Amino acid sequence: MKDYRVAYRKEVYNTALFVRLNQRINQEEVPVSVQRQISLVLHDLTDIHNVLAVLNIVINFLVSLSWSPEELFNTFVHDTLKMPAESSLVSGRAQQFCRLKHVTSL
């Protein structure tokens, strides 16, 4: 019996996108303690959906730009992309800690 594997176009696209992002900005993991604090704040699907939408926009910009990995995520979102305050990471701890080098870890 043949083994057929299915790769959805979106999955292949996302993988390639993450590879390109990591080539531009070396990505690092967010420490587990910060991950826990972030997850405690994400209570409903609307929050999760909003964060994922912002991450998608940020990743698509970062794969085409050279940017400092040390810049705070929210600084990039608000000052560079000029996105509204609602586009912030929900967790205050994430806002203080997460930098562009943590995008794939979010």
TIMI-2910 file (N, C-alpha, C, CB; in pm, 1 decimal, decimal comma, always signed):
<rs>
+----------+----------+----------+----------+----------+----------+----------+----------+----------+----------+----------+----------+------+
!      n_x !      n_y !      n_z !     ca_x !     ca_y !     ca_z !      c_x !      c_y !      c_z !     cb_x !     cb_y !     cb_z ! resn !
+----------+----------+----------+----------+----------+----------+----------+----------+----------+----------+----------+----------+------+
!    +83,5 !   -117,1 !     +0,0 !     +0,0 !     +0,0 !     +0,0 !    +88,6 !   +124,2 !     +0,0 !    -95,3 !     -0,7 !   +120,9 !  Met !
!    +51,3 !   +220,8 !    -81,7 !   +127,0 !   +345,3 !    -88,5 !    +91,6 !   +435,7 !    +28,1 !   +100,8 !   +417,2 !   -221,0 !  Lys !
!   +191,9 !   +508,0 !    +69,2 !   +173,0 !   +603,5 !   +177,3 !   +159,1 !   +742,2 !   +115,1 !   +291,7 !   +598,3 !   +280,0 !  Asp !
!    +39,5 !   +797,6 !   +121,1 !    +15,4 !   +930,2 !    +66,0 !    +18,0 !  +1031,7 !   +178,8 !   -119,4 !   +935,6 !    -10,1 !  Tyr !
!    +96,1 !  +1131,5 !   +160,1 !   +102,5 !  +1238,3 !   +260,3 !    +46,7 !  +1364,4 !   +196,9 !   +249,3 !  +1260,8 !   +312,1 !  Arg !
!    -29,2 !  +1433,5 !   +274,9 !    -91,9 !  +1555,1 !   +227,1 !    -27,4 !  +1673,4 !   +298,0 !   -245,6 !  +1552,3 !   +250,6 !  Val !
!    +14,0 !  +1770,0 !   +220,4 !    +65,8 !  +1895,8 !   +276,2 !    -22,2 !  +2006,6 !   +222,2 !   +218,4 !  +1919,6 !   +239,1 !  Ala !
!    -90,6 !  +2070,6 !   +310,9 !   -177,4 !  +2179,1 !   +268,7 !    -93,6 !  +2299,7 !   +229,1 !   -276,7 !  +2216,1 !   +380,2 !  Tyr !
!   -138,1 !  +2369,1 !   +128,3 !    -64,2 !  +2483,6 !    +75,5 !    -31,5 !  +2584,2 !   +185,5 !   -144,2 !  +2551,7 !    -35,6 !  Arg !
!   -126,6 !  +2609,8 !   +273,2 !   -105,7 !  +2707,0 !   +381,4 !     +5,7 !  +2661,1 !   +475,4 !   -236,2 !  +2728,2 !   +460,7 !  Lys !
!    +13,3 !  +2531,1 !   +506,1 !   +117,7 !  +2479,1 !   +593,4 !   +255,0 !  +2494,1 !   +529,7 !    +91,0 !  +2332,9 !   +626,5 !  Glu !
!   +264,5 !  +2464,8 !   +401,7 !   +390,8 !  +2480,1 !   +330,9 !   +430,3 !  +2626,7 !   +327,2 !   +380,9 !  +2423,2 !   +188,3 !  Val !
!   +335,1 !  +2713,3 !   +301,5 !   +359,8 !  +2857,5 !   +299,1 !   +409,1 !  +2905,3 !   +434,9 !   +232,2 !  +2933,8 !   +258,8 !  Tyr !
!   +341,5 !  +2864,2 !   +542,6 !   +380,7 !  +2906,9 !   +676,9 !   +520,1 !  +2858,3 !   +712,5 !   +280,6 !  +2856,5 !   +779,8 !  Asn !
!   +551,8 !  +2735,1 !   +676,8 !   +685,2 !  +2681,7 !   +703,6 !   +790,7 !  +2764,4 !   +633,2 !   +695,0 !  +2535,6 !   +659,8 !  Thr !
!   +769,4 !  +2793,6 !   +507,2 !   +864,9 !  +2874,4 !   +430,6 !   +876,3 !  +3014,4 !   +489,8 !   +822,6 !  +2882,6 !   +282,5 !  Ala !
!   +765,6 !  +3068,1 !   +534,1 !   +764,4 !  +3201,1 !   +594,6 !   +847,4 !  +3203,0 !   +723,2 !   +619,8 !  +3245,5 !   +623,8 !  Leu !
!   +831,0 !  +3101,6 !   +807,7 !   +906,8 !  +3094,3 !   +932,3 !  +1055,7 !  +3075,9 !   +905,3 !   +854,9 !  +2980,0 !  +1019,5 !  Phe !
!  +1090,0 !  +2999,5 !   +804,2 !  +1231,1 !  +2981,6 !   +767,1 !  +1290,2 !  +3115,4 !   +723,3 !  +1245,9 !  +2875,8 !   +653,5 !  Val !
!  +1218,0 !  +3187,8 !   +638,3 !  +1266,8 !  +3318,4 !   +592,1 !  +1277,9 !  +3417,4 !   +707,9 !  +1173,6 !  +3375,0 !   +483,7 !  Arg !
!  +1181,1 !  +3414,3 !   +798,5 !  +1186,7 !  +3503,1 !   +914,7 !  +1310,7 !  +3473,4 !   +997,9 !  +1059,7 !  +3488,3 !  +1000,8 !  Leu !
!  +1336,7 !  +3346,4 !  +1022,8 !  +1452,5 !  +3307,9 !  +1103,4 !  +1583,7 !  +3345,3 !  +1034,8 !  +1449,5 !  +3158,0 !  +1131,6 !  Asn !
!  +1584,9 !  +3348,5 !   +902,4 !  +1704,1 !  +3392,7 !   +829,9 !  +1726,1 !  +3542,9 !   +847,3 !  +1692,0 !  +3358,0 !   +680,6 !  Gln !
!  +1618,9 !  +3617,4 !   +856,0 !  +1627,5 !  +3763,1 !   +875,5 !  +1657,7 !  +3799,9 !  +1020,1 !  +1497,5 !  +3829,7 !   +832,2 !  Arg !
!  +1581,6 !  +3737,7 !  +1110,6 !  +1594,8 !  +3765,8 !  +1253,9 !  +1601,6 !  +3631,6 !  +1325,9 !  +1474,8 !  +3854,1 !  +1307,9 !  Ile !
!  +1717,3 !  +3602,3 !  +1381,2 !  +1733,3 !  +3476,9 !  +1453,1 !  +1632,3 !  +3471,0 !  +1567,5 !  +1878,0 !  +3461,8 !  +1506,4 !  Asn !
!  +1546,8 !  +3369,8 !  +1565,4 !  +1438,8 !  +3359,3 !  +1662,7 !  +1482,2 !  +3283,8 !  +1786,7 !  +1318,8 !  +3291,5 !  +1600,6 !  Gln !
!  +1429,0 !  +3325,6 !  +1899,9 !  +1455,7 !  +3262,4 !  +2029,7 !  +1323,5 !  +3229,7 !  +2097,7 !  +1542,6 !  +3354,7 !  +2120,4 !  Glu !
!  +1328,2 !  +3130,0 !  +2183,9 !  +1209,7 !  +3091,4 !  +2260,1 !  +1183,3 !  +3190,8 !  +2373,0 !  +1226,1 !  +2949,6 !  +2317,0 !  Glu !
!  +1058,8 !  +3213,0 !  +2399,3 !  +1018,2 !  +3288,3 !  +2517,8 !  +1029,9 !  +3191,4 !  +2635,3 !   +870,4 !  +3347,7 !  +2503,9 !  Val !
!  +1089,1 !  +3234,4 !  +2746,3 !  +1099,8 !  +3144,3 !  +2862,0 !   +963,1 !  +3091,1 !  +2904,6 !  +1166,2 !  +3216,7 !  +2979,7 !  Pro !
!   +962,4 !  +2971,3 !  +2956,7 !   +838,7 !  +2904,8 !  +2996,8 !   +760,3 !  +2988,0 !  +3097,7 !   +869,3 !  +2767,6 !  +3055,4 !  Val !
!   +829,0 !  +3053,3 !  +3189,4 !   +758,8 !  +3134,8 !  +3290,1 !   +679,8 !  +3247,3 !  +3224,1 !   +858,9 !  +3193,5 !  +3391,6 !  Ser !
!   +736,1 !  +3308,3 !  +3120,5 !   +665,8 !  +3415,2 !  +3048,8 !   +552,8 !  +3355,7 !  +2966,1 !   +763,4 !  +3494,7 !  +2958,1 !  Val !
!   +575,8 !  +3239,8 !  +2904,5 !   +470,1 !  +3172,8 !  +2828,1 !   +349,4 !  +3146,0 !  +2916,7 !   +521,9 !  +3040,8 !  +2767,5 !  Gln !
!   +372,6 !  +3101,4 !  +3037,8 !   +262,1 !  +3074,1 !  +3131,1 !   +184,9 !  +3201,3 !  +3163,3 !   +315,4 !  +3011,0 !  +3260,8 !  Arg !
!   +257,5 !  +3309,3 !  +3188,6 !   +191,1 !  +3435,5 !  +3220,7 !   +107,3 !  +3484,9 !  +3103,3 !   +294,3 !  +3541,5 !  +3259,7 !  Gln !
!   +158,8 !  +3466,5 !  +2982,6 !    +83,9 !  +3507,1 !  +2863,4 !    -41,9 !  +3423,5 !  +2849,0 !   +171,0 !  +3494,3 !  +2737,1 !  Ile !
!    -29,1 !  +3292,3 !  +2866,3 !   -144,6 !  +3203,9 !  +2846,9 !   -253,6 !  +3226,7 !  +2951,0 !   -100,2 !  +3059,0 !  +2851,2 !  Ser !
!   -216,6 !  +3273,4 !  +3068,9 !   -316,5 !  +3300,9 !  +3171,7 !   -407,4 !  +3417,4 !  +3134,3 !   -248,4 !  +3329,9 !  +3303,7 !  Leu !
!   -359,3 !  +3506,7 !  +3049,2 !   -436,6 !  +3625,6 !  +3010,9 !   -526,4 !  +3598,1 !  +2890,6 !   -342,7 !  +3742,1 !  +2979,7 !  Val !
!   -488,8 !  +3502,9 !  +2807,7 !   -567,6 !  +3472,8 !  +2687,5 !   -684,5 !  +3382,6 !  +2724,4 !   -479,6 !  +3405,5 !  +2578,4 !  Leu !
!   -797,1 !  +3445,2 !  +2756,0 !   -912,1 !  +3370,1 !  +2806,0 !  -1010,8 !  +3329,6 !  +2698,4 !   -983,1 !  +3450,2 !  +2908,7 !  His !
!  -1029,9 !  +3413,3 !  +2598,7 !  -1131,9 !  +3378,1 !  +2500,9 !  -1075,1 !  +3376,1 !  +2359,1 !  -1248,6 !  +3475,9 !  +2509,2 !  Asp !
!  -1151,8 !  +3317,1 !  +2270,7 !  -1108,1 !  +3300,1 !  +2132,4 !  -1086,8 !  +3432,2 !  +2060,4 !  -1208,5 !  +3217,9 !  +2057,0 !  Leu !
!  -1159,2 !  +3534,1 !  +2099,1 !  -1141,9 !  +3664,8 !  +2036,2 !  -1001,4 !  +3718,0 !  +2061,7 !  -1247,0 !  +3764,3 !  +2088,2 !  Thr !
!   -953,9 !  +3707,5 !  +2185,6 !   -817,5 !  +3751,3 !  +2218,3 !   -714,4 !  +3673,7 !  +2137,0 !   -789,8 !  +3733,9 !  +2368,8 !  Asp !
!   -731,4 !  +3543,9 !  +2131,9 !   -637,5 !  +3458,7 !  +2058,1 !   -639,6 !  +3494,0 !  +1909,6 !   -672,0 !  +3309,0 !  +2078,2 !  Ile !
!   -758,7 !  +3510,9 !  +1854,2 !   -772,5 !  +3546,9 !  +1713,3 !   -703,6 !  +3679,5 !  +1684,3 !   -920,4 !  +3554,5 !  +1674,0 !  His !
!   -723,4 !  +3777,8 !  +1770,1 !   -663,5 !  +3910,1 !  +1749,7 !   -511,3 !  +3904,6 !  +1755,3 !   -715,5 !  +4008,1 !  +1854,4 !  Asn !
!   -457,5 !  +3831,3 !  +1851,1 !   -311,9 !  +3817,9 !  +1862,3 !   -255,2 !  +3748,2 !  +1739,2 !   -274,1 !  +3739,9 !  +1989,9 !  Val !
!   -321,0 !  +3642,0 !  +1693,4 !   -273,9 !  +3570,9 !  +1574,3 !   -279,4 !  +3658,9 !  +1450,2 !   -356,7 !  +3445,0 !  +1551,8 !  Leu !
!   -380,0 !  +3742,7 !  +1439,9 !   -390,8 !  +3833,3 !  +1324,9 !   -275,1 !  +3933,4 !  +1324,5 !   -526,5 !  +3908,3 !  +1327,3 !  Ala !
!   -243,6 !  +3988,4 !  +1440,9 !   -131,2 !  +4082,9 !  +1450,9 !     -0,2 !  +4011,3 !  +1420,7 !   -125,8 !  +4147,9 !  +1591,9 !  Val !
!    +18,3 !  +3891,8 !  +1475,7 !   +139,7 !  +3814,8 !  +1447,6 !   +155,9 !  +3788,9 !  +1298,2 !   +137,1 !  +3682,0 !  +1523,4 !  Leu !
!    +48,0 !  +3757,1 !  +1231,7 !    +52,9 !  +3731,4 !  +1088,1 !   +101,7 !  +3854,6 !  +1011,9 !    -85,4 !  +3688,9 !  +1036,9 !  Asn !
!    +49,5 !  +3969,9 !  +1047,6 !    +91,5 !  +4095,0 !   +982,7 !   +239,1 !  +4122,9 !  +1010,4 !     +4,8 !  +4213,7 !  +1031,7 !  Ile !
!   +279,4 !  +4108,6 !  +1135,5 !   +418,2 !  +4135,8 !  +1174,1 !   +513,5 !  +4042,5 !  +1100,4 !   +436,3 !  +4120,7 !  +1326,4 !  Val !
!   +482,9 !  +3915,4 !  +1097,7 !   +570,0 !  +3819,0 !  +1029,8 !   +583,3 !  +3852,7 !   +882,7 !   +516,3 !  +3676,6 !  +1046,1 !  Ile !
!   +473,6 !  +3887,6 !   +817,8 !   +480,0 !  +3920,2 !   +675,1 !   +564,2 !  +4044,4 !   +648,6 !   +340,0 !  +3940,6 !   +619,7 !  Asn !
!   +566,1 !  +4139,6 !   +739,8 !   +653,9 !  +4255,8 !   +724,7 !   +799,0 !  +4217,5 !   +751,7 !   +610,4 !  +4369,2 !   +819,3 !  Phe !
!   +822,1 !  +4141,9 !   +857,1 !   +959,2 !  +4111,9 !   +897,9 !  +1035,5 !  +4026,3 !   +797,4 !   +957,8 !  +4042,8 !  +1030,6 !  Leu !
!   +966,6 !  +3942,6 !   +721,0 !  +1038,4 !  +3860,5 !   +622,8 !  +1092,4 !  +3944,3 !   +507,8 !   +947,0 !  +3751,3 !   +568,3 !  Val !
!  +1043,6 !  +4066,3 !   +494,9 !  +1090,3 !  +4151,1 !   +385,6 !  +1176,6 !  +4267,6 !   +433,3 !   +972,4 !  +4204,2 !   +308,5 !  Ser !
!  +1200,1 !  +4278,6 !   +563,7 !  +1277,0 !  +4388,7 !   +620,4 !  +1394,1 !  +4336,2 !   +702,3 !  +1187,4 !  +4477,7 !   +707,1 !  Leu !
!  +1494,2 !  +4418,1 !   +716,1 !  +1599,2 !  +4390,6 !   +813,7 !  +1567,2 !  +4477,1 !   +935,1 !  +1744,7 !  +4420,7 !   +755,6 !  Ser !
!  +1553,3 !  +4413,5 !  +1048,6 !  +1512,6 !  +4486,4 !  +1168,2 !  +1587,2 !  +4433,7 !  +1288,6 !  +1361,2 !  +4475,7 !  +1190,2 !  Trp !
!  +1597,7 !  +4513,8 !  +1390,8 !  +1667,4 !  +4473,2 !  +1512,2 !  +1587,4 !  +4366,8 !  +1586,6 !  +1692,6 !  +4594,5 !  +1603,0 !  Ser !
!  +1649,3 !  +4253,3 !  +1615,6 !  +1579,9 !  +4149,4 !  +1691,6 !  +1546,1 !  +4193,3 !  +1833,9 !  +1664,4 !  +4024,1 !  +1696,2 !  Pro !
!  +1615,2 !  +4295,0 !  +1883,3 !  +1595,5 !  +4340,9 !  +2020,6 !  +1482,1 !  +4441,5 !  +2035,9 !  +1722,0 !  +4401,4 !  +2071,5 !  Glu !
!  +1424,0 !  +4486,9 !  +1925,2 !  +1314,5 !  +4584,0 !  +1936,6 !  +1192,2 !  +4516,9 !  +1999,5 !  +1278,5 !  +4643,4 !  +1797,1 !  Glu !
!  +1129,5 !  +4587,9 !  +2090,9 !  +1008,0 !  +4534,3 !  +2152,7 !   +900,1 !  +4512,7 !  +2046,5 !   +956,3 !  +4629,6 !  +2263,5 !  Leu !
!   +829,0 !  +4402,6 !  +2059,7 !   +723,9 !  +4367,2 !  +1964,9 !   +622,7 !  +4481,5 !  +1952,8 !   +653,3 !  +4236,7 !  +2008,4 !  Phe !
!   +575,2 !  +4530,3 !  +2067,8 !   +472,8 !  +4635,4 !  +2064,9 !   +524,5 !  +4766,6 !  +2007,1 !   +419,9 !  +4659,4 !  +2204,4 !  Asn !
!   +650,7 !  +4798,1 !  +2027,7 !   +709,0 !  +4918,3 !  +1968,1 !   +704,3 !  +4907,6 !  +1816,7 !   +854,4 !  +4939,3 !  +2016,6 !  Thr !
!   +740,4 !  +4790,8 !  +1764,7 !   +736,3 !  +4768,2 !  +1620,1 !   +593,4 !  +4780,7 !  +1567,6 !   +793,8 !  +4629,6 !  +1585,5 !  Phe !
!   +499,6 !  +4719,6 !  +1638,0 !   +359,1 !  +4721,0 !  +1595,5 !   +303,2 !  +4863,5 !  +1593,2 !   +274,2 !  +4632,8 !  +1688,8 !  Val !
!   +328,5 !  +4940,0 !  +1697,8 !   +267,3 !  +5072,5 !  +1709,3 !   +346,5 !  +5182,4 !  +1639,1 !   +251,2 !  +5108,1 !  +1854,0 !  His !
!   +478,6 !  +5184,7 !  +1657,9 !   +557,8 !  +5294,9 !  +1603,8 !   +595,4 !  +5274,9 !  +1457,3 !   +682,9 !  +5312,5 !  +1685,8 !  Asp !
!   +622,7 !  +5152,2 !  +1418,1 !   +665,1 !  +5126,4 !  +1280,8 !   +546,3 !  +5096,8 !  +1190,1 !   +763,6 !  +5010,2 !  +1277,0 !  Thr !
!   +462,5 !  +5002,9 !  +1231,7 !   +348,2 !  +4964,1 !  +1148,4 !   +228,1 !  +5056,5 !  +1168,4 !   +307,8 !  +4820,5 !  +1179,1 !  Leu !
!   +232,8 !  +5139,4 !  +1271,6 !   +125,4 !  +5235,7 !  +1301,2 !     -9,6 !  +5168,6 !  +1323,6 !   +113,2 !  +5336,0 !  +1188,2 !  Lys !
!     -5,2 !  +5052,5 !  +1387,2 !   -128,0 !  +4981,4 !  +1417,9 !   -186,3 !  +5037,9 !  +1548,0 !   -102,3 !  +4827,8 !  +1429,7 !  Met !
!   -318,8 !  +5031,3 !  +1565,2 !   -383,0 !  +5089,5 !  +1684,1 !   -349,0 !  +5013,0 !  +1812,3 !   -534,3 !  +5092,4 !  +1665,3 !  Pro !
!   -378,5 !  +5076,8 !  +1923,6 !   -348,8 !  +5019,0 !  +2055,3 !   -415,0 !  +4882,9 !  +2074,6 !   -394,1 !  +5113,8 !  +2165,5 !  Ala !
!   -527,5 !  +4860,1 !  +2009,0 !   -596,9 !  +4730,9 !  +2021,3 !   -513,4 !  +4616,8 !  +1964,0 !   -732,8 !  +4736,5 !  +1950,1 !  Glu !
!   -410,8 !  +4651,7 !  +1888,6 !   -325,2 !  +4550,9 !  +1825,7 !   -213,0 !  +4505,3 !  +1917,9 !   -266,3 !  +4605,5 !  +1696,8 !  Ser !
!   -218,7 !  +4542,6 !  +2043,7 !   -115,0 !  +4504,9 !  +2139,7 !   -127,3 !  +4358,6 !  +2177,3 !   -122,9 !  +4592,2 !  +2265,0 !  Ser !
!    -16,7 !  +4306,8 !  +2227,9 !    -24,3 !  +4176,4 !  +2291,8 !   -109,3 !  +4195,2 !  +2416,5 !   +119,1 !  +4118,3 !  +2326,1 !  Leu !
!   -195,4 !  +4102,0 !  +2445,3 !   -292,1 !  +4115,3 !  +2554,3 !   -223,0 !  +4119,1 !  +2690,3 !   -392,5 !  +4000,3 !  +2550,1 !  Val !
!   -122,5 !  +4038,0 !  +2707,2 !    -54,0 !  +4026,5 !  +2835,6 !    +42,8 !  +4142,1 !  +2857,3 !    +20,4 !  +3893,8 !  +2844,2 !  Ser !
!    +31,3 !  +4204,8 !  +2973,5 !   +124,7 !  +4311,3 !  +3009,4 !   +267,0 !  +4259,5 !  +3016,7 !    +85,4 !  +4374,0 !  +3142,2 !  Gly !
!   +283,7 !  +4138,3 !  +3066,3 !   +417,5 !  +4076,5 !  +3073,9 !   +474,2 !  +4055,3 !  +2933,6 !   +411,5 !  +3941,0 !  +3150,4 !  Arg !
!   +390,7 !  +4013,0 !  +2841,0 !   +435,1 !  +3993,8 !  +2702,8 !   +476,5 !  +4127,4 !  +2642,6 !   +323,5 !  +3928,5 !  +2617,6 !  Ala !
!   +401,7 !  +4232,2 !  +2673,3 !   +434,6 !  +4364,3 !  +2620,8 !   +570,3 !  +4412,0 !  +2671,1 !   +326,6 !  +4464,8 !  +2659,0 !  Gln !
!   +603,5 !  +4379,2 !  +2793,9 !   +730,8 !  +4420,9 !  +2852,5 !   +847,5 !  +4335,2 !  +2804,8 !   +722,4 !  +4415,8 !  +3003,4 !  Gln !
!   +822,6 !  +4208,7 !  +2776,9 !   +931,5 !  +4114,4 !  +2751,7 !   +954,4 !  +4083,3 !  +2604,0 !   +904,2 !  +3987,3 !  +2824,4 !  Phe !
!   +847,6 !  +4063,2 !  +2527,9 !   +859,7 !  +4006,8 !  +2393,5 !   +918,6 !  +4104,8 !  +2293,0 !   +725,0 !  +3960,8 !  +2345,1 !  Cys !
!  +1016,0 !  +4055,3 !  +2222,8 !  +1087,6 !  +4131,9 !  +2121,0 !  +1068,4 !  +4063,4 !  +1986,2 !  +1239,4 !  +4144,9 !  +2156,0 !  Arg !
!  +1117,7 !  +4125,3 !  +1882,1 !  +1100,6 !  +4067,8 !  +1749,1 !  +1167,3 !  +3931,8 !  +1734,9 !  +1155,5 !  +4161,8 !  +1645,2 !  Leu !
!  +1266,2 !  +3904,2 !  +1817,9 !  +1331,3 !  +3774,6 !  +1814,7 !  +1245,5 !  +3664,1 !  +1876,4 !  +1463,3 !  +3782,6 !  +1886,4 !  Lys !
!  +1130,1 !  +3699,3 !  +1931,6 !  +1040,1 !  +3602,0 !  +1994,2 !   +912,9 !  +3575,1 !  +1914,2 !  +1002,6 !  +3649,8 !  +2131,0 !  His !
!   +903,5 !  +3630,0 !  +1795,1 !   +778,2 !  +3624,6 !  +1718,7 !   +729,7 !  +3481,3 !  +1698,3 !   +796,4 !  +3692,2 !  +1583,2 !  Val !
!   +816,4 !  +3391,5 !  +1656,4 !   +770,3 !  +3254,2 !  +1629,9 !   +738,5 !  +3178,8 !  +1758,1 !   +875,4 !  +3177,7 !  +1550,8 !  Thr !
!   +789,0 !  +3226,4 !  +1870,1 !   +760,3 !  +3162,5 !  +1997,5 !   +624,6 !  +3201,9 !  +2052,2 !   +867,1 !  +3196,5 !  +2097,5 !  Ser !
!   +571,4 !  +3313,6 !  +2001,4 !   +440,9 !  +3359,2 !  +2047,3 !   +333,2 !  +3275,4 !  +1984,3 !   +419,3 !  +3507,2 !  +2015,1 !  Leu !
+----------+----------+----------+----------+----------+----------+----------+----------+----------+----------+----------+----------+------+
</rs>
